[in-house]
Amino acid sequence: MLNIIENIKKKSPQERFLLVIGLLFFVIYVIFGVIIILWKNFPISLQPKWRITLGIVLIIYGFTRLLRVFKQN
């Protein structure tokens, strides 16, 4: 954990900004996926199986973005 913090401190401001943006979008995709799964009266009319599928795809995409951010760092 301490090593990760030291690596972040060594980054340029641009690299830190891109890291924060990457983490922010990970959180956005995961939250949006969970909202789609749990929201029964979703504004777009989708069958429950497609709503759940879309939510799972968004969550998986969020995790792949997170892995890509950590591989670049």
mmCIF file of the N, C-alpha and C atoms, coordinates in Angstrom:
data_MODEL
# 
_entry.id   MODEL 
# 
loop_
_atom_site.group_PDB 
_atom_site.id 
_atom_site.type_symbol 
_atom_site.label_atom_id 
_atom_site.label_alt_id 
_atom_site.label_comp_id 
_atom_site.label_asym_id 
_atom_site.label_entity_id 
_atom_site.label_seq_id 
_atom_site.pdbx_PDB_ins_code 
_atom_site.Cartn_x 
_atom_site.Cartn_y 
_atom_site.Cartn_z 
_atom_site.occupancy 
_atom_site.B_iso_or_equiv 
_atom_site.pdbx_formal_charge 
_atom_site.auth_seq_id 
_atom_site.auth_comp_id 
_atom_site.auth_asym_id 
_atom_site.auth_atom_id 
_atom_site.pdbx_PDB_model_num 
ATOM 1   N N  . MET A 1 1  ? 0.828   -1.198  0.000   1.00 0.00 ? 1  MET A N  1 
ATOM 2   C CA . MET A 1 1  ? 0.000   0.000   0.000   1.00 0.00 ? 1  MET A CA 1 
ATOM 3   C C  . MET A 1 1  ? 0.865   1.251   0.000   1.00 0.00 ? 1  MET A C  1 
ATOM 4   N N  . LEU A 1 2  ? 1.885   1.259   0.817   1.00 0.00 ? 2  LEU A N  1 
ATOM 5   C CA . LEU A 1 2  ? 2.774   2.411   0.894   1.00 0.00 ? 2  LEU A CA 1 
ATOM 6   C C  . LEU A 1 2  ? 3.512   2.599   -0.424  1.00 0.00 ? 2  LEU A C  1 
ATOM 7   N N  . ASN A 1 3  ? 3.857   1.484   -1.081  1.00 0.00 ? 3  ASN A N  1 
ATOM 8   C CA . ASN A 1 3  ? 4.540   1.548   -2.362  1.00 0.00 ? 3  ASN A CA 1 
ATOM 9   C C  . ASN A 1 3  ? 3.660   2.210   -3.425  1.00 0.00 ? 3  ASN A C  1 
ATOM 10  N N  . ILE A 1 4  ? 2.368   1.921   -3.415  1.00 0.00 ? 4  ILE A N  1 
ATOM 11  C CA . ILE A 1 4  ? 1.431   2.518   -4.370  1.00 0.00 ? 4  ILE A CA 1 
ATOM 12  C C  . ILE A 1 4  ? 1.365   4.032   -4.164  1.00 0.00 ? 4  ILE A C  1 
ATOM 13  N N  . ILE A 1 5  ? 1.309   4.459   -2.907  1.00 0.00 ? 5  ILE A N  1 
ATOM 14  C CA . ILE A 1 5  ? 1.247   5.891   -2.602  1.00 0.00 ? 5  ILE A CA 1 
ATOM 15  C C  . ILE A 1 5  ? 2.527   6.590   -3.049  1.00 0.00 ? 5  ILE A C  1 
ATOM 16  N N  . GLU A 1 6  ? 3.670   5.941   -2.844  1.00 0.00 ? 6  GLU A N  1 
ATOM 17  C CA . GLU A 1 6  ? 4.940   6.533   -3.286  1.00 0.00 ? 6  GLU A CA 1 
ATOM 18  C C  . GLU A 1 6  ? 4.989   6.650   -4.807  1.00 0.00 ? 6  GLU A C  1 
ATOM 19  N N  . ASN A 1 7  ? 4.477   5.639   -5.512  1.00 0.00 ? 7  ASN A N  1 
ATOM 20  C CA . ASN A 1 7  ? 4.446   5.693   -6.978  1.00 0.00 ? 7  ASN A CA 1 
ATOM 21  C C  . ASN A 1 7  ? 3.553   6.822   -7.466  1.00 0.00 ? 7  ASN A C  1 
ATOM 22  N N  . ILE A 1 8  ? 2.432   7.046   -6.790  1.00 0.00 ? 8  ILE A N  1 
ATOM 23  C CA . ILE A 1 8  ? 1.528   8.129   -7.174  1.00 0.00 ? 8  ILE A CA 1 
ATOM 24  C C  . ILE A 1 8  ? 2.198   9.485   -6.955  1.00 0.00 ? 8  ILE A C  1 
ATOM 25  N N  . LYS A 1 9  ? 2.947   9.618   -5.874  1.00 0.00 ? 9  LYS A N  1 
ATOM 26  C CA . LYS A 1 9  ? 3.622   10.887  -5.585  1.00 0.00 ? 9  LYS A CA 1 
ATOM 27  C C  . LYS A 1 9  ? 4.704   11.194  -6.616  1.00 0.00 ? 9  LYS A C  1 
ATOM 28  N N  . LYS A 1 10 ? 5.299   10.166  -7.222  1.00 0.00 ? 10 LYS A N  1 
ATOM 29  C CA . LYS A 1 10 ? 6.368   10.368  -8.201  1.00 0.00 ? 10 LYS A CA 1 
ATOM 30  C C  . LYS A 1 10 ? 5.837   10.769  -9.570  1.00 0.00 ? 10 LYS A C  1 
ATOM 31  N N  . LYS A 1 11 ? 4.554   10.655  -9.798  1.00 0.00 ? 11 LYS A N  1 
ATOM 32  C CA . LYS A 1 11 ? 3.971   10.939  -11.110 1.00 0.00 ? 11 LYS A CA 1 
ATOM 33  C C  . LYS A 1 11 ? 3.873   12.436  -11.360 1.00 0.00 ? 11 LYS A C  1 
ATOM 34  N N  . SER A 1 12 ? 3.865   12.768  -12.634 1.00 0.00 ? 12 SER A N  1 
ATOM 35  C CA . SER A 1 12 ? 3.673   14.169  -13.011 1.00 0.00 ? 12 SER A CA 1 
ATOM 36  C C  . SER A 1 12 ? 2.211   14.545  -12.754 1.00 0.00 ? 12 SER A C  1 
ATOM 37  N N  . PRO A 1 13 ? 1.916   15.825  -12.697 1.00 0.00 ? 13 PRO A N  1 
ATOM 38  C CA . PRO A 1 13 ? 0.515   16.229  -12.483 1.00 0.00 ? 13 PRO A CA 1 
ATOM 39  C C  . PRO A 1 13 ? -0.430  15.677  -13.559 1.00 0.00 ? 13 PRO A C  1 
ATOM 40  N N  . GLN A 1 14 ? 0.032   15.597  -14.801 1.00 0.00 ? 14 GLN A N  1 
ATOM 41  C CA . GLN A 1 14 ? -0.811  15.066  -15.869 1.00 0.00 ? 14 GLN A CA 1 
ATOM 42  C C  . GLN A 1 14 ? -1.106  13.579  -15.633 1.00 0.00 ? 14 GLN A C  1 
ATOM 43  N N  . GLU A 1 15 ? -0.103  12.807  -15.224 1.00 0.00 ? 15 GLU A N  1 
ATOM 44  C CA . GLU A 1 15 ? -0.313  11.382  -14.960 1.00 0.00 ? 15 GLU A CA 1 
ATOM 45  C C  . GLU A 1 15 ? -1.250  11.175  -13.778 1.00 0.00 ? 15 GLU A C  1 
ATOM 46  N N  . ARG A 1 16 ? -1.108  12.016  -12.748 1.00 0.00 ? 16 ARG A N  1 
ATOM 47  C CA . ARG A 1 16 ? -2.019  11.913  -11.597 1.00 0.00 ? 16 ARG A CA 1 
ATOM 48  C C  . ARG A 1 16 ? -3.445  12.255  -11.997 1.00 0.00 ? 16 ARG A C  1 
ATOM 49  N N  . PHE A 1 17 ? -3.604  13.269  -12.831 1.00 0.00 ? 17 PHE A N  1 
ATOM 50  C CA . PHE A 1 17 ? -4.923  13.661  -13.305 1.00 0.00 ? 17 PHE A CA 1 
ATOM 51  C C  . PHE A 1 17 ? -5.565  12.503  -14.079 1.00 0.00 ? 17 PHE A C  1 
ATOM 52  N N  . LEU A 1 18 ? -4.818  11.872  -14.971 1.00 0.00 ? 18 LEU A N  1 
ATOM 53  C CA . LEU A 1 18 ? -5.352  10.755  -15.743 1.00 0.00 ? 18 LEU A CA 1 
ATOM 54  C C  . LEU A 1 18 ? -5.680  9.559   -14.849 1.00 0.00 ? 18 LEU A C  1 
ATOM 55  N N  . LEU A 1 19 ? -4.902  9.355   -13.799 1.00 0.00 ? 19 LEU A N  1 
ATOM 56  C CA . LEU A 1 19 ? -5.194  8.289   -12.841 1.00 0.00 ? 19 LEU A CA 1 
ATOM 57  C C  . LEU A 1 19 ? -6.511  8.563   -12.120 1.00 0.00 ? 19 LEU A C  1 
ATOM 58  N N  . VAL A 1 20 ? -6.695  9.794   -11.683 1.00 0.00 ? 20 VAL A N  1 
ATOM 59  C CA . VAL A 1 20 ? -7.930  10.162  -10.983 1.00 0.00 ? 20 VAL A CA 1 
ATOM 60  C C  . VAL A 1 20 ? -9.129  10.037  -11.918 1.00 0.00 ? 20 VAL A C  1 
ATOM 61  N N  . ILE A 1 21 ? -8.982  10.475  -13.167 1.00 0.00 ? 21 ILE A N  1 
ATOM 62  C CA . ILE A 1 21 ? -10.074 10.349  -14.139 1.00 0.00 ? 21 ILE A CA 1 
ATOM 63  C C  . ILE A 1 21 ? -10.397 8.876   -14.382 1.00 0.00 ? 21 ILE A C  1 
ATOM 64  N N  . GLY A 1 22 ? -9.377  8.041   -14.504 1.00 0.00 ? 22 GLY A N  1 
ATOM 65  C CA . GLY A 1 22 ? -9.602  6.612   -14.694 1.00 0.00 ? 22 GLY A CA 1 
ATOM 66  C C  . GLY A 1 22 ? -10.350 5.987   -13.526 1.00 0.00 ? 22 GLY A C  1 
ATOM 67  N N  . LEU A 1 23 ? -9.965  6.346   -12.307 1.00 0.00 ? 23 LEU A N  1 
ATOM 68  C CA . LEU A 1 23 ? -10.650 5.826   -11.119 1.00 0.00 ? 23 LEU A CA 1 
ATOM 69  C C  . LEU A 1 23 ? -12.084 6.357   -11.045 1.00 0.00 ? 23 LEU A C  1 
ATOM 70  N N  . LEU A 1 24 ? -12.265 7.616   -11.411 1.00 0.00 ? 24 LEU A N  1 
ATOM 71  C CA . LEU A 1 24 ? -13.598 8.210   -11.399 1.00 0.00 ? 24 LEU A CA 1 
ATOM 72  C C  . LEU A 1 24 ? -14.529 7.489   -12.371 1.00 0.00 ? 24 LEU A C  1 
ATOM 73  N N  . PHE A 1 25 ? -14.050 7.210   -13.577 1.00 0.00 ? 25 PHE A N  1 
ATOM 74  C CA . PHE A 1 25 ? -14.898 6.528   -14.540 1.00 0.00 ? 25 PHE A CA 1 
ATOM 75  C C  . PHE A 1 25 ? -15.164 5.080   -14.141 1.00 0.00 ? 25 PHE A C  1 
ATOM 76  N N  . PHE A 1 26 ? -14.215 4.436   -13.460 1.00 0.00 ? 26 PHE A N  1 
ATOM 77  C CA . PHE A 1 26 ? -14.477 3.094   -12.917 1.00 0.00 ? 26 PHE A CA 1 
ATOM 78  C C  . PHE A 1 26 ? -15.661 3.152   -11.963 1.00 0.00 ? 26 PHE A C  1 
ATOM 79  N N  . VAL A 1 27 ? -15.633 4.111   -11.046 1.00 0.00 ? 27 VAL A N  1 
ATOM 80  C CA . VAL A 1 27 ? -16.724 4.251   -10.073 1.00 0.00 ? 27 VAL A CA 1 
ATOM 81  C C  . VAL A 1 27 ? -18.041 4.572   -10.776 1.00 0.00 ? 27 VAL A C  1 
ATOM 82  N N  . ILE A 1 28 ? -17.994 5.442   -11.778 1.00 0.00 ? 28 ILE A N  1 
ATOM 83  C CA . ILE A 1 28 ? -19.215 5.805   -12.503 1.00 0.00 ? 28 ILE A CA 1 
ATOM 84  C C  . ILE A 1 28 ? -19.821 4.596   -13.196 1.00 0.00 ? 28 ILE A C  1 
ATOM 85  N N  . TYR A 1 29 ? -19.000 3.810   -13.894 1.00 0.00 ? 29 TYR A N  1 
ATOM 86  C CA . TYR A 1 29 ? -19.528 2.639   -14.600 1.00 0.00 ? 29 TYR A CA 1 
ATOM 87  C C  . TYR A 1 29 ? -20.109 1.610   -13.639 1.00 0.00 ? 29 TYR A C  1 
ATOM 88  N N  . VAL A 1 30 ? -19.436 1.371   -12.522 1.00 0.00 ? 30 VAL A N  1 
ATOM 89  C CA . VAL A 1 30 ? -19.942 0.382   -11.561 1.00 0.00 ? 30 VAL A CA 1 
ATOM 90  C C  . VAL A 1 30 ? -21.256 0.868   -10.941 1.00 0.00 ? 30 VAL A C  1 
ATOM 91  N N  . ILE A 1 31 ? -21.301 2.122   -10.529 1.00 0.00 ? 31 ILE A N  1 
ATOM 92  C CA . ILE A 1 31 ? -22.534 2.648   -9.932  1.00 0.00 ? 31 ILE A CA 1 
ATOM 93  C C  . ILE A 1 31 ? -23.668 2.649   -10.943 1.00 0.00 ? 31 ILE A C  1 
ATOM 94  N N  . PHE A 1 32 ? -23.388 3.049   -12.174 1.00 0.00 ? 32 PHE A N  1 
ATOM 95  C CA . PHE A 1 32 ? -24.425 3.063   -13.202 1.00 0.00 ? 32 PHE A CA 1 
ATOM 96  C C  . PHE A 1 32 ? -24.921 1.643   -13.490 1.00 0.00 ? 32 PHE A C  1 
ATOM 97  N N  . GLY A 1 33 ? -24.015 0.666   -13.498 1.00 0.00 ? 33 GLY A N  1 
ATOM 98  C CA . GLY A 1 33 ? -24.424 -0.723  -13.692 1.00 0.00 ? 33 GLY A CA 1 
ATOM 99  C C  . GLY A 1 33 ? -25.317 -1.226  -12.576 1.00 0.00 ? 33 GLY A C  1 
ATOM 100 N N  . VAL A 1 34 ? -24.969 -0.906  -11.343 1.00 0.00 ? 34 VAL A N  1 
ATOM 101 C CA . VAL A 1 34 ? -25.783 -1.323  -10.198 1.00 0.00 ? 34 VAL A CA 1 
ATOM 102 C C  . VAL A 1 34 ? -27.146 -0.636  -10.231 1.00 0.00 ? 34 VAL A C  1 
ATOM 103 N N  . ILE A 1 35 ? -27.166 0.644   -10.584 1.00 0.00 ? 35 ILE A N  1 
ATOM 104 C CA . ILE A 1 35 ? -28.443 1.368   -10.670 1.00 0.00 ? 35 ILE A CA 1 
ATOM 105 C C  . ILE A 1 35 ? -29.341 0.735   -11.718 1.00 0.00 ? 35 ILE A C  1 
ATOM 106 N N  . ILE A 1 36 ? -28.784 0.409   -12.870 1.00 0.00 ? 36 ILE A N  1 
ATOM 107 C CA . ILE A 1 36 ? -29.591 -0.206  -13.927 1.00 0.00 ? 36 ILE A CA 1 
ATOM 108 C C  . ILE A 1 36 ? -30.149 -1.545  -13.468 1.00 0.00 ? 36 ILE A C  1 
ATOM 109 N N  . ILE A 1 37 ? -29.354 -2.320  -12.761 1.00 0.00 ? 37 ILE A N  1 
ATOM 110 C CA . ILE A 1 37 ? -29.825 -3.627  -12.283 1.00 0.00 ? 37 ILE A CA 1 
ATOM 111 C C  . ILE A 1 37 ? -30.941 -3.464  -11.258 1.00 0.00 ? 37 ILE A C  1 
ATOM 112 N N  . LEU A 1 38 ? -30.804 -2.526  -10.348 1.00 0.00 ? 38 LEU A N  1 
ATOM 113 C CA . LEU A 1 38 ? -31.748 -2.407  -9.232  1.00 0.00 ? 38 LEU A CA 1 
ATOM 114 C C  . LEU A 1 38 ? -32.973 -1.541  -9.536  1.00 0.00 ? 38 LEU A C  1 
ATOM 115 N N  . TRP A 1 39 ? -32.913 -0.697  -10.533 1.00 0.00 ? 39 TRP A N  1 
ATOM 116 C CA . TRP A 1 39 ? -34.011 0.230   -10.834 1.00 0.00 ? 39 TRP A CA 1 
ATOM 117 C C  . TRP A 1 39 ? -35.095 -0.506  -11.618 1.00 0.00 ? 39 TRP A C  1 
ATOM 118 N N  . LYS A 1 40 ? -36.205 -0.777  -10.959 1.00 0.00 ? 40 LYS A N  1 
ATOM 119 C CA . LYS A 1 40 ? -37.291 -1.548  -11.569 1.00 0.00 ? 40 LYS A CA 1 
ATOM 120 C C  . LYS A 1 40 ? -38.002 -0.777  -12.676 1.00 0.00 ? 40 LYS A C  1 
ATOM 121 N N  . ASN A 1 41 ? -38.219 0.518   -12.485 1.00 0.00 ? 41 ASN A N  1 
ATOM 122 C CA . ASN A 1 41 ? -38.929 1.338   -13.483 1.00 0.00 ? 41 ASN A CA 1 
ATOM 123 C C  . ASN A 1 41 ? -37.931 2.152   -14.302 1.00 0.00 ? 41 ASN A C  1 
ATOM 124 N N  . PHE A 1 42 ? -36.972 1.459   -14.898 1.00 0.00 ? 42 PHE A N  1 
ATOM 125 C CA . PHE A 1 42 ? -35.946 2.116   -15.703 1.00 0.00 ? 42 PHE A CA 1 
ATOM 126 C C  . PHE A 1 42 ? -36.609 2.854   -16.863 1.00 0.00 ? 42 PHE A C  1 
ATOM 127 N N  . PRO A 1 43 ? -36.213 4.115   -17.149 1.00 0.00 ? 43 PRO A N  1 
ATOM 128 C CA . PRO A 1 43 ? -36.890 4.921   -18.172 1.00 0.00 ? 43 PRO A CA 1 
ATOM 129 C C  . PRO A 1 43 ? -36.929 4.278   -19.562 1.00 0.00 ? 43 PRO A C  1 
ATOM 130 N N  . ILE A 1 44 ? -35.921 3.490   -19.895 1.00 0.00 ? 44 ILE A N  1 
ATOM 131 C CA . ILE A 1 44 ? -35.931 2.783   -21.174 1.00 0.00 ? 44 ILE A CA 1 
ATOM 132 C C  . ILE A 1 44 ? -36.583 1.431   -20.930 1.00 0.00 ? 44 ILE A C  1 
ATOM 133 N N  . SER A 1 45 ? -37.590 1.105   -21.715 1.00 0.00 ? 45 SER A N  1 
ATOM 134 C CA . SER A 1 45 ? -38.305 -0.152  -21.471 1.00 0.00 ? 45 SER A CA 1 
ATOM 135 C C  . SER A 1 45 ? -37.452 -1.334  -21.920 1.00 0.00 ? 45 SER A C  1 
ATOM 136 N N  . LEU A 1 46 ? -36.931 -2.045  -20.951 1.00 0.00 ? 46 LEU A N  1 
ATOM 137 C CA . LEU A 1 46 ? -36.132 -3.248  -21.181 1.00 0.00 ? 46 LEU A CA 1 
ATOM 138 C C  . LEU A 1 46 ? -36.728 -4.390  -20.375 1.00 0.00 ? 46 LEU A C  1 
ATOM 139 N N  . GLN A 1 47 ? -36.650 -5.576  -20.932 1.00 0.00 ? 47 GLN A N  1 
ATOM 140 C CA . GLN A 1 47 ? -37.044 -6.742  -20.156 1.00 0.00 ? 47 GLN A CA 1 
ATOM 141 C C  . GLN A 1 47 ? -36.024 -6.910  -19.029 1.00 0.00 ? 47 GLN A C  1 
ATOM 142 N N  . PRO A 1 48 ? -36.457 -7.498  -17.911 1.00 0.00 ? 48 PRO A N  1 
ATOM 143 C CA . PRO A 1 48 ? -35.526 -7.633  -16.779 1.00 0.00 ? 48 PRO A CA 1 
ATOM 144 C C  . PRO A 1 48 ? -34.217 -8.341  -17.125 1.00 0.00 ? 48 PRO A C  1 
ATOM 145 N N  . LYS A 1 49 ? -34.269 -9.366  -17.967 1.00 0.00 ? 49 LYS A N  1 
ATOM 146 C CA . LYS A 1 49 ? -33.016 -10.076 -18.280 1.00 0.00 ? 49 LYS A CA 1 
ATOM 147 C C  . LYS A 1 49 ? -32.055 -9.177  -19.058 1.00 0.00 ? 49 LYS A C  1 
ATOM 148 N N  . TRP A 1 50 ? -32.568 -8.309  -19.937 1.00 0.00 ? 50 TRP A N  1 
ATOM 149 C CA . TRP A 1 50 ? -31.704 -7.403  -20.691 1.00 0.00 ? 50 TRP A CA 1 
ATOM 150 C C  . TRP A 1 50 ? -31.200 -6.260  -19.822 1.00 0.00 ? 50 TRP A C  1 
ATOM 151 N N  . ARG A 1 51 ? -32.029 -5.822  -18.869 1.00 0.00 ? 51 ARG A N  1 
ATOM 152 C CA . ARG A 1 51 ? -31.599 -4.784  -17.931 1.00 0.00 ? 51 ARG A CA 1 
ATOM 153 C C  . ARG A 1 51 ? -30.456 -5.293  -17.055 1.00 0.00 ? 51 ARG A C  1 
ATOM 154 N N  . ILE A 1 52 ? -30.587 -6.521  -16.574 1.00 0.00 ? 52 ILE A N  1 
ATOM 155 C CA . ILE A 1 52 ? -29.540 -7.119  -15.747 1.00 0.00 ? 52 ILE A CA 1 
ATOM 156 C C  . ILE A 1 52 ? -28.281 -7.350  -16.578 1.00 0.00 ? 52 ILE A C  1 
ATOM 157 N N  . THR A 1 53 ? -28.461 -7.811  -17.816 1.00 0.00 ? 53 THR A N  1 
ATOM 158 C CA . THR A 1 53 ? -27.314 -8.033  -18.694 1.00 0.00 ? 53 THR A CA 1 
ATOM 159 C C  . THR A 1 53 ? -26.567 -6.730  -18.954 1.00 0.00 ? 53 THR A C  1 
ATOM 160 N N  . LEU A 1 54 ? -27.288 -5.663  -19.240 1.00 0.00 ? 54 LEU A N  1 
ATOM 161 C CA . LEU A 1 54 ? -26.658 -4.365  -19.471 1.00 0.00 ? 54 LEU A CA 1 
ATOM 162 C C  . LEU A 1 54 ? -25.913 -3.896  -18.223 1.00 0.00 ? 54 LEU A C  1 
ATOM 163 N N  . GLY A 1 55 ? -26.510 -4.076  -17.057 1.00 0.00 ? 55 GLY A N  1 
ATOM 164 C CA . GLY A 1 55 ? -25.841 -3.699  -15.810 1.00 0.00 ? 55 GLY A CA 1 
ATOM 165 C C  . GLY A 1 55 ? -24.564 -4.477  -15.581 1.00 0.00 ? 55 GLY A C  1 
ATOM 166 N N  . ILE A 1 56 ? -24.593 -5.769  -15.845 1.00 0.00 ? 56 ILE A N  1 
ATOM 167 C CA . ILE A 1 56 ? -23.404 -6.612  -15.656 1.00 0.00 ? 56 ILE A CA 1 
ATOM 168 C C  . ILE A 1 56 ? -22.315 -6.224  -16.651 1.00 0.00 ? 56 ILE A C  1 
ATOM 169 N N  . VAL A 1 57 ? -22.708 -5.945  -17.892 1.00 0.00 ? 57 VAL A N  1 
ATOM 170 C CA . VAL A 1 57 ? -21.726 -5.528  -18.896 1.00 0.00 ? 57 VAL A CA 1 
ATOM 171 C C  . VAL A 1 57 ? -21.056 -4.220  -18.478 1.00 0.00 ? 57 VAL A C  1 
ATOM 172 N N  . LEU A 1 58 ? -21.822 -3.278  -17.961 1.00 0.00 ? 58 LEU A N  1 
ATOM 173 C CA . LEU A 1 58 ? -21.237 -2.009  -17.508 1.00 0.00 ? 58 LEU A CA 1 
ATOM 174 C C  . LEU A 1 58 ? -20.278 -2.222  -16.327 1.00 0.00 ? 58 LEU A C  1 
ATOM 175 N N  . ILE A 1 59 ? -20.637 -3.091  -15.412 1.00 0.00 ? 59 ILE A N  1 
ATOM 176 C CA . ILE A 1 59 ? -19.764 -3.373  -14.265 1.00 0.00 ? 59 ILE A CA 1 
ATOM 177 C C  . ILE A 1 59 ? -18.470 -4.037  -14.729 1.00 0.00 ? 59 ILE A C  1 
ATOM 178 N N  . ILE A 1 60 ? -18.580 -5.004  -15.636 1.00 0.00 ? 60 ILE A N  1 
ATOM 179 C CA . ILE A 1 60 ? -17.382 -5.669  -16.157 1.00 0.00 ? 60 ILE A CA 1 
ATOM 180 C C  . ILE A 1 60 ? -16.504 -4.671  -16.914 1.00 0.00 ? 60 ILE A C  1 
ATOM 181 N N  . TYR A 1 61 ? -17.133 -3.798  -17.703 1.00 0.00 ? 61 TYR A N  1 
ATOM 182 C CA . TYR A 1 61 ? -16.369 -2.789  -18.433 1.00 0.00 ? 61 TYR A CA 1 
ATOM 183 C C  . TYR A 1 61 ? -15.651 -1.841  -17.463 1.00 0.00 ? 61 TYR A C  1 
ATOM 184 N N  . GLY A 1 62 ? -16.307 -1.498  -16.378 1.00 0.00 ? 62 GLY A N  1 
ATOM 185 C CA . GLY A 1 62 ? -15.666 -0.651  -15.373 1.00 0.00 ? 62 GLY A CA 1 
ATOM 186 C C  . GLY A 1 62 ? -14.434 -1.315  -14.786 1.00 0.00 ? 62 GLY A C  1 
ATOM 187 N N  . PHE A 1 63 ? -14.528 -2.604  -14.500 1.00 0.00 ? 63 PHE A N  1 
ATOM 188 C CA . PHE A 1 63 ? -13.370 -3.318  -13.950 1.00 0.00 ? 63 PHE A CA 1 
ATOM 189 C C  . PHE A 1 63 ? -12.253 -3.460  -14.979 1.00 0.00 ? 63 PHE A C  1 
ATOM 190 N N  . THR A 1 64 ? -12.589 -3.639  -16.263 1.00 0.00 ? 64 THR A N  1 
ATOM 191 C CA . THR A 1 64 ? -11.532 -3.715  -17.269 1.00 0.00 ? 64 THR A CA 1 
ATOM 192 C C  . THR A 1 64 ? -10.831 -2.367  -17.421 1.00 0.00 ? 64 THR A C  1 
ATOM 193 N N  . ARG A 1 65 ? -11.582 -1.275  -17.299 1.00 0.00 ? 65 ARG A N  1 
ATOM 194 C CA . ARG A 1 65 ? -10.949 0.047   -17.314 1.00 0.00 ? 65 ARG A CA 1 
ATOM 195 C C  . ARG A 1 65 ? -10.023 0.232   -16.118 1.00 0.00 ? 65 ARG A C  1 
ATOM 196 N N  . LEU A 1 66 ? -10.448 -0.264  -14.959 1.00 0.00 ? 66 LEU A N  1 
ATOM 197 C CA . LEU A 1 66 ? -9.621  -0.166  -13.761 1.00 0.00 ? 66 LEU A CA 1 
ATOM 198 C C  . LEU A 1 66 ? -8.329  -0.962  -13.938 1.00 0.00 ? 66 LEU A C  1 
ATOM 199 N N  . LEU A 1 67 ? -8.432  -2.173  -14.477 1.00 0.00 ? 67 LEU A N  1 
ATOM 200 C CA . LEU A 1 67 ? -7.226  -2.979  -14.708 1.00 0.00 ? 67 LEU A CA 1 
ATOM 201 C C  . LEU A 1 67 ? -6.288  -2.288  -15.692 1.00 0.00 ? 67 LEU A C  1 
ATOM 202 N N  . ARG A 1 68 ? -6.848  -1.681  -16.722 1.00 0.00 ? 68 ARG A N  1 
ATOM 203 C CA . ARG A 1 68 ? -6.026  -0.990  -17.703 1.00 0.00 ? 68 ARG A CA 1 
ATOM 204 C C  . ARG A 1 68 ? -5.306  0.208   -17.070 1.00 0.00 ? 68 ARG A C  1 
ATOM 205 N N  . VAL A 1 69 ? -5.990  0.921   -16.185 1.00 0.00 ? 69 VAL A N  1 
ATOM 206 C CA . VAL A 1 69 ? -5.366  2.065   -15.509 1.00 0.00 ? 69 VAL A CA 1 
ATOM 207 C C  . VAL A 1 69 ? -4.202  1.592   -14.653 1.00 0.00 ? 69 VAL A C  1 
ATOM 208 N N  . PHE A 1 70 ? -4.374  0.479   -13.928 1.00 0.00 ? 70 PHE A N  1 
ATOM 209 C CA . PHE A 1 70 ? -3.302  0.001   -13.058 1.00 0.00 ? 70 PHE A CA 1 
ATOM 210 C C  . PHE A 1 70 ? -2.163  -0.633  -13.845 1.00 0.00 ? 70 PHE A C  1 
ATOM 211 N N  . LYS A 1 71 ? -2.445  -1.206  -15.012 1.00 0.00 ? 71 LYS A N  1 
ATOM 212 C CA . LYS A 1 71 ? -1.358  -1.749  -15.844 1.00 0.00 ? 71 LYS A CA 1 
ATOM 213 C C  . LYS A 1 71 ? -0.515  -0.636  -16.432 1.00 0.00 ? 71 LYS A C  1 
ATOM 214 N N  . GLN A 1 72 ? -1.138  0.491   -16.754 1.00 0.00 ? 72 GLN A N  1 
ATOM 215 C CA . GLN A 1 72 ? -0.371  1.613   -17.302 1.00 0.00 ? 72 GLN A CA 1 
ATOM 216 C C  . GLN A 1 72 ? 0.488   2.275   -16.238 1.00 0.00 ? 72 GLN A C  1 
ATOM 217 N N  . ASN A 1 73 ? 0.110   2.107   -14.981 1.00 0.00 ? 73 ASN A N  1 
ATOM 218 C CA . ASN A 1 73 ? 0.860   2.731   -13.900 1.00 0.00 ? 73 ASN A CA 1 
ATOM 219 C C  . ASN A 1 73 ? 1.736   1.681   -13.314 1.00 0.00 ? 73 ASN A C  1 
# 
